[in-house]
Amino acid sequence: MKRLSCLIAVVLVAGIQSGCGEMPQDAPYQGGHYAGKPDTPNWQGEAFDGKRENWEREIKRRNKLQSEYTRPGGA
């Protein structure tokens, strides 16, 4: 029984200490400029074939579906 309580205490201490570490979350900068992953505009993916008009049309369509007044089966 004493061995079990010691084991539980060791596991609890290890669990508590594992939550105390924090990794740095700073963005990488070199020479005053962001040196991380380059961002591409949303419409340049294969879903919209690189056409901004298609992306804007899809955003407007999604916004209309979020309205409770125009939702199918709504009030």
PDB file of N, CA, C and O in Angstrom:
ATOM      1  N   MET A   1       0.829  -1.196   0.000  1.00  0.00           N
ATOM      2  CA  MET A   1       0.000   0.000   0.000  1.00  0.00           C
ATOM      3  C   MET A   1       0.869   1.253   0.000  1.00  0.00           C
ATOM      4  O   MET A   1       0.559   2.228  -0.685  1.00  0.00           O
ATOM      5  N   LYS A   2       1.958   1.226   0.771  1.00  0.00           N
ATOM      6  CA  LYS A   2       2.846   2.377   0.824  1.00  0.00           C
ATOM      7  C   LYS A   2       3.526   2.587  -0.524  1.00  0.00           C
ATOM      8  O   LYS A   2       3.774   3.720  -0.938  1.00  0.00           O
ATOM      9  N   ARG A   3       3.823   1.490  -1.197  1.00  0.00           N
ATOM     10  CA  ARG A   3       4.469   1.578  -2.498  1.00  0.00           C
ATOM     11  C   ARG A   3       3.513   2.212  -3.521  1.00  0.00           C
ATOM     12  O   ARG A   3       3.936   3.010  -4.358  1.00  0.00           O
ATOM     13  N   LEU A   4       2.247   1.858  -3.448  1.00  0.00           N
ATOM     14  CA  LEU A   4       1.249   2.415  -4.357  1.00  0.00           C
ATOM     15  C   LEU A   4       1.078   3.916  -4.127  1.00  0.00           C
ATOM     16  O   LEU A   4       0.981   4.678  -5.090  1.00  0.00           O
ATOM     17  N   SER A   5       1.041   4.343  -2.891  1.00  0.00           N
ATOM     18  CA  SER A   5       0.880   5.771  -2.610  1.00  0.00           C
ATOM     19  C   SER A   5       2.117   6.551  -3.049  1.00  0.00           C
ATOM     20  O   SER A   5       1.994   7.690  -3.500  1.00  0.00           O
ATOM     21  N   CYS A   6       3.309   5.959  -2.926  1.00  0.00           N
ATOM     22  CA  CYS A   6       4.530   6.623  -3.415  1.00  0.00           C
ATOM     23  C   CYS A   6       4.496   6.745  -4.930  1.00  0.00           C
ATOM     24  O   CYS A   6       4.887   7.774  -5.481  1.00  0.00           O
ATOM     25  N   LEU A   7       4.036   5.712  -5.600  1.00  0.00           N
ATOM     26  CA  LEU A   7       3.940   5.739  -7.054  1.00  0.00           C
ATOM     27  C   LEU A   7       2.946   6.804  -7.512  1.00  0.00           C
ATOM     28  O   LEU A   7       3.208   7.526  -8.474  1.00  0.00           O
ATOM     29  N   ILE A   8       1.824   6.903  -6.837  1.00  0.00           N
ATOM     30  CA  ILE A   8       0.828   7.923  -7.178  1.00  0.00           C
ATOM     31  C   ILE A   8       1.397   9.319  -6.955  1.00  0.00           C
ATOM     32  O   ILE A   8       1.161  10.219  -7.760  1.00  0.00           O
ATOM     33  N   ALA A   9       2.143   9.506  -5.868  1.00  0.00           N
ATOM     34  CA  ALA A   9       2.746  10.806  -5.583  1.00  0.00           C
ATOM     35  C   ALA A   9       3.760  11.177  -6.663  1.00  0.00           C
ATOM     36  O   ALA A   9       3.804  12.326  -7.103  1.00  0.00           O
ATOM     37  N   VAL A  10       4.568  10.220  -7.090  1.00  0.00           N
ATOM     38  CA  VAL A  10       5.569  10.494  -8.137  1.00  0.00           C
ATOM     39  C   VAL A  10       4.883  10.859  -9.443  1.00  0.00           C
ATOM     40  O   VAL A  10       5.312  11.786 -10.129  1.00  0.00           O
ATOM     41  N   VAL A  11       3.826  10.142  -9.793  1.00  0.00           N
ATOM     42  CA  VAL A  11       3.095  10.434 -11.026  1.00  0.00           C
ATOM     43  C   VAL A  11       2.448  11.818 -10.951  1.00  0.00           C
ATOM     44  O   VAL A  11       2.468  12.555 -11.937  1.00  0.00           O
ATOM     45  N   LEU A  12       1.886  12.178  -9.826  1.00  0.00           N
ATOM     46  CA  LEU A  12       1.274  13.502  -9.667  1.00  0.00           C
ATOM     47  C   LEU A  12       2.301  14.615  -9.791  1.00  0.00           C
ATOM     48  O   LEU A  12       2.062  15.617 -10.464  1.00  0.00           O
ATOM     49  N   VAL A  13       3.454  14.436  -9.138  1.00  0.00           N
ATOM     50  CA  VAL A  13       4.504  15.459  -9.220  1.00  0.00           C
ATOM     51  C   VAL A  13       5.002  15.599 -10.651  1.00  0.00           C
ATOM     52  O   VAL A  13       5.213  16.715 -11.124  1.00  0.00           O
ATOM     53  N   ALA A  14       5.191  14.484 -11.344  1.00  0.00           N
ATOM     54  CA  ALA A  14       5.647  14.535 -12.732  1.00  0.00           C
ATOM     55  C   ALA A  14       4.601  15.209 -13.621  1.00  0.00           C
ATOM     56  O   ALA A  14       4.948  15.979 -14.517  1.00  0.00           O
ATOM     57  N   GLY A  15       3.338  14.923 -13.376  1.00  0.00           N
ATOM     58  CA  GLY A  15       2.275  15.548 -14.161  1.00  0.00           C
ATOM     59  C   GLY A  15       2.181  17.039 -13.939  1.00  0.00           C
ATOM     60  O   GLY A  15       1.969  17.801 -14.882  1.00  0.00           O
ATOM     61  N   ILE A  16       2.337  17.456 -12.708  1.00  0.00           N
ATOM     62  CA  ILE A  16       2.286  18.886 -12.394  1.00  0.00           C
ATOM     63  C   ILE A  16       3.469  19.614 -13.012  1.00  0.00           C
ATOM     64  O   ILE A  16       3.304  20.701 -13.565  1.00  0.00           O
ATOM     65  N   GLN A  17       4.645  19.038 -12.928  1.00  0.00           N
ATOM     66  CA  GLN A  17       5.830  19.689 -13.482  1.00  0.00           C
ATOM     67  C   GLN A  17       5.812  19.727 -15.003  1.00  0.00           C
ATOM     68  O   GLN A  17       6.381  20.643 -15.597  1.00  0.00           O
ATOM     69  N   SER A  18       5.182  18.772 -15.637  1.00  0.00           N
ATOM     70  CA  SER A  18       5.147  18.779 -17.100  1.00  0.00           C
ATOM     71  C   SER A  18       4.307  19.939 -17.631  1.00  0.00           C
ATOM     72  O   SER A  18       4.527  20.384 -18.758  1.00  0.00           O
ATOM     73  N   GLY A  19       3.361  20.431 -16.858  1.00  0.00           N
ATOM     74  CA  GLY A  19       2.535  21.546 -17.286  1.00  0.00           C
ATOM     75  C   GLY A  19       3.155  22.902 -17.017  1.00  0.00           C
ATOM     76  O   GLY A  19       2.569  23.925 -17.372  1.00  0.00           O
ATOM     77  N   CYS A  20       4.319  22.936 -16.401  1.00  0.00           N
ATOM     78  CA  CYS A  20       4.932  24.210 -16.029  1.00  0.00           C
ATOM     79  C   CYS A  20       5.795  24.799 -17.137  1.00  0.00           C
ATOM     80  O   CYS A  20       6.102  25.990 -17.098  1.00  0.00           O
ATOM     81  N   GLY A  21       6.187  24.017 -18.102  1.00  0.00           N
ATOM     82  CA  GLY A  21       7.050  24.533 -19.160  1.00  0.00           C
ATOM     83  C   GLY A  21       6.257  25.279 -20.210  1.00  0.00           C
ATOM     84  O   GLY A  21       5.121  24.916 -20.516  1.00  0.00           O
ATOM     85  N   GLU A  22       6.852  26.320 -20.762  1.00  0.00           N
ATOM     86  CA  GLU A  22       6.207  27.069 -21.826  1.00  0.00           C
ATOM     87  C   GLU A  22       7.211  27.302 -22.936  1.00  0.00           C
ATOM     88  O   GLU A  22       8.314  27.795 -22.700  1.00  0.00           O
ATOM     89  N   MET A  23       6.824  26.947 -24.135  1.00  0.00           N
ATOM     90  CA  MET A  23       7.690  27.130 -25.288  1.00  0.00           C
ATOM     91  C   MET A  23       7.588  28.577 -25.765  1.00  0.00           C
ATOM     92  O   MET A  23       6.514  29.171 -25.670  1.00  0.00           O
ATOM     93  N   PRO A  24       8.673  29.161 -26.273  1.00  0.00           N
ATOM     94  CA  PRO A  24       8.596  30.532 -26.799  1.00  0.00           C
ATOM     95  C   PRO A  24       7.707  30.576 -28.039  1.00  0.00           C
ATOM     96  O   PRO A  24       7.749  29.672 -28.874  1.00  0.00           O
ATOM     97  N   GLN A  25       6.910  31.624 -28.151  1.00  0.00           N
ATOM     98  CA  GLN A  25       5.966  31.743 -29.252  1.00  0.00           C
ATOM     99  C   GLN A  25       6.244  32.958 -30.121  1.00  0.00           C
ATOM    100  O   GLN A  25       5.353  33.440 -30.820  1.00  0.00           O
ATOM    101  N   ASP A  26       7.473  33.455 -30.082  1.00  0.00           N
ATOM    102  CA  ASP A  26       7.830  34.619 -30.873  1.00  0.00           C
ATOM    103  C   ASP A  26       7.979  34.246 -32.343  1.00  0.00           C
ATOM    104  O   ASP A  26       8.452  33.157 -32.671  1.00  0.00           O
ATOM    105  N   ALA A  27       7.575  35.149 -33.215  1.00  0.00           N
ATOM    106  CA  ALA A  27       7.733  34.932 -34.651  1.00  0.00           C
ATOM    107  C   ALA A  27       9.200  35.113 -35.027  1.00  0.00           C
ATOM    108  O   ALA A  27       9.874  35.987 -34.482  1.00  0.00           O
ATOM    109  N   PRO A  28       9.702  34.292 -35.957  1.00  0.00           N
ATOM    110  CA  PRO A  28      11.110  34.423 -36.350  1.00  0.00           C
ATOM    111  C   PRO A  28      11.336  35.653 -37.237  1.00  0.00           C
ATOM    112  O   PRO A  28      10.693  35.805 -38.275  1.00  0.00           O
ATOM    113  N   TYR A  29      12.241  36.510 -36.824  1.00  0.00           N
ATOM    114  CA  TYR A  29      12.586  37.702 -37.590  1.00  0.00           C
ATOM    115  C   TYR A  29      14.070  37.685 -37.901  1.00  0.00           C
ATOM    116  O   TYR A  29      14.889  37.357 -37.043  1.00  0.00           O
ATOM    117  N   GLN A  30      14.414  38.040 -39.130  1.00  0.00           N
ATOM    118  CA  GLN A  30      15.810  38.166 -39.529  1.00  0.00           C
ATOM    119  C   GLN A  30      15.960  39.470 -40.295  1.00  0.00           C
ATOM    120  O   GLN A  30      15.279  39.693 -41.296  1.00  0.00           O
ATOM    121  N   GLY A  31      16.831  40.307 -39.833  1.00  0.00           N
ATOM    122  CA  GLY A  31      17.049  41.585 -40.504  1.00  0.00           C
ATOM    123  C   GLY A  31      15.843  42.490 -40.473  1.00  0.00           C
ATOM    124  O   GLY A  31      15.659  43.302 -41.380  1.00  0.00           O
ATOM    125  N   GLY A  32      15.012  42.371 -39.448  1.00  0.00           N
ATOM    126  CA  GLY A  32      13.840  43.233 -39.316  1.00  0.00           C
ATOM    127  C   GLY A  32      12.641  42.783 -40.128  1.00  0.00           C
ATOM    128  O   GLY A  32      11.627  43.481 -40.149  1.00  0.00           O
ATOM    129  N   HIS A  33      12.721  41.626 -40.804  1.00  0.00           N
ATOM    130  CA  HIS A  33      11.617  41.125 -41.612  1.00  0.00           C
ATOM    131  C   HIS A  33      11.210  39.739 -41.136  1.00  0.00           C
ATOM    132  O   HIS A  33      12.035  38.975 -40.636  1.00  0.00           O
ATOM    133  N   TYR A  34       9.949  39.430 -41.293  1.00  0.00           N
ATOM    134  CA  TYR A  34       9.419  38.121 -40.896  1.00  0.00           C
ATOM    135  C   TYR A  34      10.086  37.035 -41.729  1.00  0.00           C
ATOM    136  O   TYR A  34      10.122  37.122 -42.956  1.00  0.00           O
ATOM    137  N   ALA A  35      10.615  36.010 -41.060  1.00  0.00           N
ATOM    138  CA  ALA A  35      11.348  34.950 -41.752  1.00  0.00           C
ATOM    139  C   ALA A  35      10.630  33.612 -41.673  1.00  0.00           C
ATOM    140  O   ALA A  35      11.263  32.567 -41.819  1.00  0.00           O
ATOM    141  N   GLY A  36       9.338  33.625 -41.448  1.00  0.00           N
ATOM    142  CA  GLY A  36       8.583  32.383 -41.327  1.00  0.00           C
ATOM    143  C   GLY A  36       7.969  31.958 -42.650  1.00  0.00           C
ATOM    144  O   GLY A  36       8.427  32.357 -43.721  1.00  0.00           O
ATOM    145  N   LYS A  37       6.933  31.149 -42.558  1.00  0.00           N
ATOM    146  CA  LYS A  37       6.245  30.630 -43.742  1.00  0.00           C
ATOM    147  C   LYS A  37       5.562  31.766 -44.496  1.00  0.00           C
ATOM    148  O   LYS A  37       4.859  32.571 -43.885  1.00  0.00           O
ATOM    149  N   PRO A  38       5.754  31.843 -45.797  1.00  0.00           N
ATOM    150  CA  PRO A  38       5.078  32.906 -46.553  1.00  0.00           C
ATOM    151  C   PRO A  38       3.579  32.622 -46.655  1.00  0.00           C
ATOM    152  O   PRO A  38       3.166  31.476 -46.828  1.00  0.00           O
ATOM    153  N   ASP A  39       2.785  33.662 -46.548  1.00  0.00           N
ATOM    154  CA  ASP A  39       1.339  33.536 -46.655  1.00  0.00           C
ATOM    155  C   ASP A  39       0.913  33.820 -48.093  1.00  0.00           C
ATOM    156  O   ASP A  39       1.440  34.725 -48.740  1.00  0.00           O
ATOM    157  N   THR A  40      -0.026  33.056 -48.572  1.00  0.00           N
ATOM    158  CA  THR A  40      -0.581  33.286 -49.904  1.00  0.00           C
ATOM    159  C   THR A  40      -2.042  33.679 -49.732  1.00  0.00           C
ATOM    160  O   THR A  40      -2.689  33.233 -48.784  1.00  0.00           O
ATOM    161  N   PRO A  41      -2.572  34.503 -50.625  1.00  0.00           N
ATOM    162  CA  PRO A  41      -3.982  34.868 -50.526  1.00  0.00           C
ATOM    163  C   PRO A  41      -4.878  33.637 -50.637  1.00  0.00           C
ATOM    164  O   PRO A  41      -4.502  32.640 -51.253  1.00  0.00           O
ATOM    165  N   ASN A  42      -6.053  33.714 -50.042  1.00  0.00           N
ATOM    166  CA  ASN A  42      -6.976  32.577 -49.992  1.00  0.00           C
ATOM    167  C   ASN A  42      -7.407  32.100 -51.374  1.00  0.00           C
ATOM    168  O   ASN A  42      -7.597  30.901 -51.578  1.00  0.00           O
ATOM    169  N   TRP A  43      -7.560  32.994 -52.304  1.00  0.00           N
ATOM    170  CA  TRP A  43      -8.084  32.614 -53.607  1.00  0.00           C
ATOM    171  C   TRP A  43      -7.032  31.943 -54.494  1.00  0.00           C
ATOM    172  O   TRP A  43      -7.372  31.469 -55.578  1.00  0.00           O
ATOM    173  N   GLN A  44      -5.789  31.890 -54.075  1.00  0.00           N
ATOM    174  CA  GLN A  44      -4.763  31.278 -54.907  1.00  0.00           C
ATOM    175  C   GLN A  44      -4.646  29.769 -54.711  1.00  0.00           C
ATOM    176  O   GLN A  44      -3.731  29.144 -55.247  1.00  0.00           O
ATOM    177  N   GLY A  45      -5.552  29.186 -53.957  1.00  0.00           N
ATOM    178  CA  GLY A  45      -5.562  27.736 -53.803  1.00  0.00           C
ATOM    179  C   GLY A  45      -6.262  27.079 -54.986  1.00  0.00           C
ATOM    180  O   GLY A  45      -6.822  27.757 -55.848  1.00  0.00           O
ATOM    181  N   GLU A  46      -6.222  25.762 -55.014  1.00  0.00           N
ATOM    182  CA  GLU A  46      -6.833  25.056 -56.137  1.00  0.00           C
ATOM    183  C   GLU A  46      -8.357  25.056 -56.073  1.00  0.00           C
ATOM    184  O   GLU A  46      -9.008  24.765 -57.076  1.00  0.00           O
ATOM    185  N   ALA A  47      -8.941  25.376 -54.921  1.00  0.00           N
ATOM    186  CA  ALA A  47     -10.403  25.388 -54.802  1.00  0.00           C
ATOM    187  C   ALA A  47     -11.021  26.503 -55.641  1.00  0.00           C
ATOM    188  O   ALA A  47     -12.156  26.364 -56.096  1.00  0.00           O
ATOM    189  N   PHE A  48     -10.307  27.602 -55.856  1.00  0.00           N
ATOM    190  CA  PHE A  48     -10.849  28.748 -56.589  1.00  0.00           C
ATOM    191  C   PHE A  48     -10.087  29.007 -57.880  1.00  0.00           C
ATOM    192  O   PHE A  48     -10.333  30.020 -58.535  1.00  0.00           O
ATOM    193  N   ASP A  49      -9.198  28.154 -58.256  1.00  0.00           N
ATOM    194  CA  ASP A  49      -8.429  28.253 -59.508  1.00  0.00           C
ATOM    195  C   ASP A  49      -7.681  29.579 -59.630  1.00  0.00           C
ATOM    196  O   ASP A  49      -7.457  30.057 -60.742  1.00  0.00           O
ATOM    197  N   GLY A  50      -7.297  30.171 -58.519  1.00  0.00           N
ATOM    198  CA  GLY A  50      -6.542  31.417 -58.554  1.00  0.00           C
ATOM    199  C   GLY A  50      -7.367  32.628 -58.940  1.00  0.00           C
ATOM    200  O   GLY A  50      -6.803  33.672 -59.271  1.00  0.00           O
ATOM    201  N   LYS A  51      -8.692  32.518 -58.908  1.00  0.00           N
ATOM    202  CA  LYS A  51      -9.558  33.629 -59.321  1.00  0.00           C
ATOM    203  C   LYS A  51     -10.192  34.266 -58.096  1.00  0.00           C
ATOM    204  O   LYS A  51     -10.940  33.629 -57.355  1.00  0.00           O
ATOM    205  N   ARG A  52      -9.875  35.532 -57.902  1.00  0.00           N
ATOM    206  CA  ARG A  52     -10.385  36.247 -56.736  1.00  0.00           C
ATOM    207  C   ARG A  52     -11.904  36.407 -56.783  1.00  0.00           C
ATOM    208  O   ARG A  52     -12.563  36.399 -55.743  1.00  0.00           O
ATOM    209  N   GLU A  53     -12.456  36.552 -57.975  1.00  0.00           N
ATOM    210  CA  GLU A  53     -13.910  36.730 -58.117  1.00  0.00           C
ATOM    211  C   GLU A  53     -14.655  35.506 -57.587  1.00  0.00           C
ATOM    212  O   GLU A  53     -15.676  35.638 -56.913  1.00  0.00           O
ATOM    213  N   ASN A  54     -14.138  34.311 -57.895  1.00  0.00           N
ATOM    214  CA  ASN A  54     -14.778  33.084 -57.396  1.00  0.00           C
ATOM    215  C   ASN A  54     -14.731  33.033 -55.870  1.00  0.00           C
ATOM    216  O   ASN A  54     -15.695  32.613 -55.230  1.00  0.00           O
ATOM    217  N   TRP A  55     -13.628  33.453 -55.300  1.00  0.00           N
ATOM    218  CA  TRP A  55     -13.475  33.449 -53.842  1.00  0.00           C
ATOM    219  C   TRP A  55     -14.457  34.430 -53.202  1.00  0.00           C
ATOM    220  O   TRP A  55     -15.118  34.101 -52.217  1.00  0.00           O
ATOM    221  N   GLU A  56     -14.547  35.645 -53.772  1.00  0.00           N
ATOM    222  CA  GLU A  56     -15.464  36.646 -53.221  1.00  0.00           C
ATOM    223  C   GLU A  56     -16.914  36.189 -53.335  1.00  0.00           C
ATOM    224  O   GLU A  56     -17.708  36.422 -52.424  1.00  0.00           O
ATOM    225  N   ARG A  57     -17.269  35.539 -54.449  1.00  0.00           N
ATOM    226  CA  ARG A  57     -18.624  35.033 -54.638  1.00  0.00           C
ATOM    227  C   ARG A  57     -18.941  33.966 -53.580  1.00  0.00           C
ATOM    228  O   ARG A  57     -20.044  33.940 -53.035  1.00  0.00           O
ATOM    229  N   GLU A  58     -17.981  33.094 -53.296  1.00  0.00           N
ATOM    230  CA  GLU A  58     -18.198  32.049 -52.298  1.00  0.00           C
ATOM    231  C   GLU A  58     -18.340  32.638 -50.895  1.00  0.00           C
ATOM    232  O   GLU A  58     -19.155  32.159 -50.107  1.00  0.00           O
ATOM    233  N   ILE A  59     -17.560  33.668 -50.574  1.00  0.00           N
ATOM    234  CA  ILE A  59     -17.675  34.326 -49.266  1.00  0.00           C
ATOM    235  C   ILE A  59     -19.058  34.957 -49.110  1.00  0.00           C
ATOM    236  O   ILE A  59     -19.680  34.841 -48.054  1.00  0.00           O
ATOM    237  N   LYS A  60     -19.537  35.622 -50.160  1.00  0.00           N
ATOM    238  CA  LYS A  60     -20.869  36.232 -50.094  1.00  0.00           C
ATOM    239  C   LYS A  60     -21.953  35.176 -49.936  1.00  0.00           C
ATOM    240  O   LYS A  60     -22.918  35.380 -49.200  1.00  0.00           O
ATOM    241  N   ARG A  61     -21.797  34.038 -50.630  1.00  0.00           N
ATOM    242  CA  ARG A  61     -22.775  32.956 -50.518  1.00  0.00           C
ATOM    243  C   ARG A  61     -22.799  32.394 -49.097  1.00  0.00           C
ATOM    244  O   ARG A  61     -23.870  32.136 -48.548  1.00  0.00           O
ATOM    245  N   ARG A  62     -21.635  32.205 -48.512  1.00  0.00           N
ATOM    246  CA  ARG A  62     -21.567  31.689 -47.142  1.00  0.00           C
ATOM    247  C   ARG A  62     -22.167  32.662 -46.149  1.00  0.00           C
ATOM    248  O   ARG A  62     -22.831  32.250 -45.197  1.00  0.00           O
ATOM    249  N   ASN A  63     -21.941  33.950 -46.359  1.00  0.00           N
ATOM    250  CA  ASN A  63     -22.512  34.953 -45.456  1.00  0.00           C
ATOM    251  C   ASN A  63     -24.035  34.953 -45.521  1.00  0.00           C
ATOM    252  O   ASN A  63     -24.700  35.128 -44.499  1.00  0.00           O
ATOM    253  N   LYS A  64     -24.589  34.758 -46.712  1.00  0.00           N
ATOM    254  CA  LYS A  64     -26.049  34.711 -46.846  1.00  0.00           C
ATOM    255  C   LYS A  64     -26.621  33.507 -46.110  1.00  0.00           C
ATOM    256  O   LYS A  64     -27.707  33.588 -45.536  1.00  0.00           O
ATOM    257  N   LEU A  65     -25.892  32.379 -46.123  1.00  0.00           N
ATOM    258  CA  LEU A  65     -26.382  31.185 -45.447  1.00  0.00           C
ATOM    259  C   LEU A  65     -26.337  31.319 -43.928  1.00  0.00           C
ATOM    260  O   LEU A  65     -26.973  30.534 -43.226  1.00  0.00           O
ATOM    261  N   GLN A  66     -25.604  32.289 -43.411  1.00  0.00           N
ATOM    262  CA  GLN A  66     -25.532  32.478 -41.971  1.00  0.00           C
ATOM    263  C   GLN A  66     -26.664  33.344 -41.434  1.00  0.00           C
ATOM    264  O   GLN A  66     -26.846  33.447 -40.221  1.00  0.00           O
ATOM    265  N   SER A  67     -27.417  33.959 -42.320  1.00  0.00           N
ATOM    266  CA  SER A  67     -28.538  34.786 -41.900  1.00  0.00           C
ATOM    267  C   SER A  67     -29.714  33.897 -41.518  1.00  0.00           C
ATOM    268  O   SER A  67     -30.064  32.990 -42.274  1.00  0.00           O
ATOM    269  N   GLU A  68     -30.326  34.130 -40.376  1.00  0.00           N
ATOM    270  CA  GLU A  68     -31.468  33.349 -39.929  1.00  0.00           C
ATOM    271  C   GLU A  68     -32.711  33.612 -40.779  1.00  0.00           C
ATOM    272  O   GLU A  68     -33.619  32.782 -40.830  1.00  0.00           O
ATOM    273  N   TYR A  69     -32.750  34.765 -41.441  1.00  0.00           N
ATOM    274  CA  TYR A  69     -33.932  35.120 -42.237  1.00  0.00           C
ATOM    275  C   TYR A  69     -33.925  34.441 -43.600  1.00  0.00           C
ATOM    276  O   TYR A  69     -34.985  34.135 -44.145  1.00  0.00           O
ATOM    277  N   THR A  70     -32.747  34.207 -44.150  1.00  0.00           N
ATOM    278  CA  THR A  70     -32.676  33.612 -45.491  1.00  0.00           C
ATOM    279  C   THR A  70     -32.313  32.138 -45.450  1.00  0.00           C
ATOM    280  O   THR A  70     -32.212  31.510 -46.505  1.00  0.00           O
ATOM    281  N   ARG A  71     -32.117  31.573 -44.289  1.00  0.00           N
ATOM    282  CA  ARG A  71     -31.758  30.159 -44.170  1.00  0.00           C
ATOM    283  C   ARG A  71     -32.947  29.293 -44.574  1.00  0.00           C
ATOM    284  O   ARG A  71     -34.082  29.583 -44.196  1.00  0.00           O
ATOM    285  N   PRO A  72     -32.696  28.235 -45.336  1.00  0.00           N
ATOM    286  CA  PRO A  72     -33.810  27.347 -45.717  1.00  0.00           C
ATOM    287  C   PRO A  72     -34.468  26.735 -44.483  1.00  0.00           C
ATOM    288  O   PRO A  72     -33.783  26.234 -43.591  1.00  0.00           O
ATOM    289  N   GLY A  73     -35.777  26.776 -44.437  1.00  0.00           N
ATOM    290  CA  GLY A  73     -36.519  26.231 -43.306  1.00  0.00           C
ATOM    291  C   GLY A  73     -36.540  27.156 -42.105  1.00  0.00           C
ATOM    292  O   GLY A  73     -37.008  26.773 -41.033  1.00  0.00           O
ATOM    293  N   GLY A  74     -36.038  28.370 -42.274  1.00  0.00           N
ATOM    294  CA  GLY A  74     -35.985  29.320 -41.153  1.00  0.00           C
ATOM    295  C   GLY A  74     -37.325  30.005 -40.946  1.00  0.00           C
ATOM    296  O   GLY A  74     -38.330  29.638 -41.555  1.00  0.00           O
ATOM    297  N   ALA A  75     -37.321  30.994 -40.085  1.00  0.00           N
ATOM    298  CA  ALA A  75     -38.548  31.706 -39.737  1.00  0.00           C
ATOM    299  C   ALA A  75     -39.014  32.615 -40.832  1.00  0.00           C
ATOM    300  O   ALA A  75     -40.037  33.284 -40.687  1.00  0.00           O
TER     301      ALA A  75
END
